[in-house]
Structures are given as C-alpha cells and as structure tokens.
Amino acid sequence: MTVVDDALDLFSADGVQDPYPVYERLRAAGPVSRLGGSSFHAVCGWDAVVEAVGRTADFSSNLTAAMVFHDGTLSEQPMIPLGAAAQVLATADDPAHLAHRKILLPHLSARRTGELRDFAAATAERLWDQGIRDGRIEWMSAVADRLPMMVVAELLGVPTGDVDRLIRWGYASAGVLNAIVTPDELAASGTAALELSGYVAGQLDESTADAGLLADLAARCAGGELDRLTALAMMVTLFSAAGESTASLLGSAVRILTQLPDIQRQVRDDRSLLGPFVEETLRFEPPFRGHYRHVLADTTLAGTALSAGSHLLLLWGAANRDPAEFAAPHEFRLDRPAARNHLAFGRGTHFCVGASLARMEALAVLDMLLDRTTWIEATAVGPWLPSILVRRVRYLQLSVG
C-alpha cells in the first residue's frame, strides 16, 4: 500500500487551484495512493484508471461514500447503500445501469440532439445579448452556468421559467461531493438537494406533457415499469451532473482561449479546429476531476492491495496528463493524434451517456462566441471551485472586440 505524505495536498488551496503538480508526485510514488489514513485511494496513472473502469465486477460505481475534508482532517460521508434504487446512471451498476441508459438514449438520438443544438444555439445568442454591456460580459453567470440547465430543462420538458431555481439547486446540491466543505456548507448542500428532489417529485406527479423525458419517466412509473425513486434520482442527476459538466467545459474552453492567444487565433482562422479544440480542452481540463468507485471484495489494483469496503477516487485529470500516455501532457495542442483518446467522459460501460450532448452544446456556444467577437480577453479570472471532483471556474470577466 502506497501512502504518500503529501497526498492530502489535493485538498489544499494550492492543490485545488493547480492539482497537476500533486498528481505528478502521487504518480511518481505509484499509480494508486492511499489518502492519509482514510479508506479512500487516489488512482492517478492512466493504466490503473483504465484497468479500474474495466473491472466492474470488482469496483462498483455505486456512490456509497464521499470524502469530507475540514480543518485538516479527511473523513467519510456515507451516501447511498449498495444496490439502492437511488443509484442511477453514472452511479448504478448493470443491469440497472444498462436499463437507465436504454431509457435515456432515445431522448439523445441524432434527431433530438439536432433539435437541442438549434435550441442551444438560439439560447446562447439570447443569453449573450442579455449579458453583454459595453463590450464586457461575465461569461460564467451570463452564459456558461445558465445554458446547460436550460438545455436539460428542454430535454426533460420542465418549465423554462424554473431555470433560475434549478441552477441554484443543481449546483448547490452537488456540493456534498466537493469534499472541501464546512459543516454549514454541507448542510446547505443537503437542503438544496431536498428542495431539488421536492421540485422534481412535483414535476413527475403533475406532468401533463405528452413528449419529453419527463413524460416518458412518468408513464413508466405509472405503468409499474420504473421505480418512482429511480425516476426521481435520474432527474436530479441530470440537473446536477449534466449541468455541471457542460458549464465546467464552457468555462474552461473560454478561459483557455483568453490564456493562449495563438490557440484563439488558430481557431478563429479555421473553424474546423473547433472540434479538436473542444477535445483538447476536455483532456487538458476535464469538467470532473474524478469519480468514486466502491471496492466490493479484497483485491489488488496495479499491484496495490485494496480492502473490501474501501473506495477509489479515479482521477481523470491526472490520467489525462500521464506522460506515459500523452506526449508533452501539459502542453495544449490542437494536432494531437486520436484527439478523443482521453478520459474526460470516462470509458467503457460507464462512458458518459450525455457526452454527445455536452460536445454539441460546447460547439454551438463557441461558434456563437466566435461569430459575435473579433477577439476576447479576460479582465478578471476567478478561482476554481474548491472541489475535489468539479473543475469549474467561479467567474470569467471578458472584454470583447
């Protein structure tokens, strides 16, 4: 078992703002490192992360516990029991996970995604017009944080007038997974989760729509095909995870354009580079730093012994900058071969079901941004959210030409 003395630097202020030096130290010590004296183990090496995601019989995706780091101490926050109905989509195991994907996939068909692209493009235009003032705009609050929730609301079929509440609840409810939280913040996150759950329960019970994912879930519950708690958990997950991932991607992408003027110039000169740009952004700054796994029985991973009931933290951001897999991993390159060979959306059975939706939204929004501007610069760049899982910048003030 590798225990790295500075592993808890992941939770420090410097480690949150720039985790990559910590990832390198952890990788140098070994691909799997125990975090302090806790039951959690950080998995940083590319090969070890890929191995872990492929061993679904050994490592459950069920979210049974999360880390809480406060006053220098790392503790375990119990979450959802193994196999519970509330383990859905990314946190479910097969066969439940496969059943959930089958429900969702028809609503993410090529035709529906095309419709949502038109919606996203029109919404981005409207949000831009509402947010721009005298050549300045705060990108995150005006566009990046709002548009993904509006797309999720459109996908589900809930009232667009509720989006402001959904934004607040969705981002706040995910706070319990940030790890770096005070007791008050943890309590506030729990309250937001309850409010969001109450809202989606009301939507599920009162839905009169004849189309959309919400109507589909309501019909399946009424017919006894789907457990109501599972349907509620699926909706809550879509609001929190789907909104978070795309908001983070939109923030990181525009941040990179302002920090790397040569990259901005290349993308402006050749729009066909937008696709490679989005993929390299996903590799360079994945929307989620990592996800949990539950160790089901005594086993080993990359030669490291693991006890039943312990937990893995699969660090996508660390694997995506493993020099054993990527040449010059800390360089942002538009010409990387096999551009989609990254782990920002996971891999294998649990490859993110909404990956195509997130990519579509990013391309639509960035296309709009380039159309509306001749150049963008950052006049104020906020800190990264204090989280062990989410990689989202708090604010990004732009000056545009």
Summary of the structure (lengths in Angstrom):
residues: 401
radius of gyration: 20.5
end to end distance: 54.2
largest distance: 60.8
contacts: 1359
relative contact order: 0.17
helix: 54%
strand: 15%
